[in-house]
Amino acid sequence: MTVAAYTPFVTPLPIWDWWLLTLVPLCLGVAIVYKAMKTDDLSKLPKQALLISFWIIGGMGAAAFVLALIVRIL
């Protein structure tokens, strides 16, 4: 039996050094779905989704900074 080199959900992709970049598409996907359900005018969706994506990424960056400070202090 021959198996492909990459089998989804069985063999993880080797992105150990680049895993942080997966944050951007994840935030964009969440923001698009959230704003698509909340907004009345879909013509504003791209701008609002990008804005909320920046808020999510900024919030995660701020949380990482605060946690890094706490770890260094303790």
N, C-alpha and C positions, 0 to 999 in steps of 0.2 A: 504494500500500500504506500503510495507516494503522497506526501503532505507538502503543501506550499510552505515557503520560508516564513510567511506571516499568516497566522490564523487569528482572526479577531476574537477577543475575549479569552483566548487561551495563551497566546504568546504576546506579551506586551511589546509595544514599539520601543526601540532603544532611544528614548528622548530624555535620558537622565540629566543631561546638561542643559536642555532647552525646555524643561517642564514649565517654567515660569511664563513662557510665551503662550501657553494654552489658556492663560487667564483672560487674554483679550477676546478670543472668539466665544468663550464661555460667557463673559460679561455682555458681549454684544447680543448673543442669543437670548439671554435672560431679559435684557433691556427691551429688545424688540418685541418679545412676547408680552411682557408686562405692559408696555406702552400701547401695544395694539389692542389690548383688552380695556385699557383705561381711557384712551383718547376718543373724542367724538369725530375729529377731523383727521383722516389718515394722511393728508398731505403734510401734516406737521410731524408725522411719525419718525422720519429719519433724523431730523434735528433733535427731537426729544430723546430718541433712543441713544444717540451719540452723547448727549448731555448726561443722561443717567448712567451711561457706561463710564464716563469720566468720573462721575461721583462714586461709583462702585470701586473703580480701580484706585482712586484717590483715598477712599476710606480704608481699603485694604492696605495700601501703602502706609497710611498713618498708623493703623493698628500694628503693622509690622515694625514700624519705627518705635512706637511706644513699648511693644513687647521686647524689642532688642535693647532698649534702655533699661528696662526692668531686669533683664537677664544680666546685663553688665554691672548694674548696681548691686544686685544680690550676689 
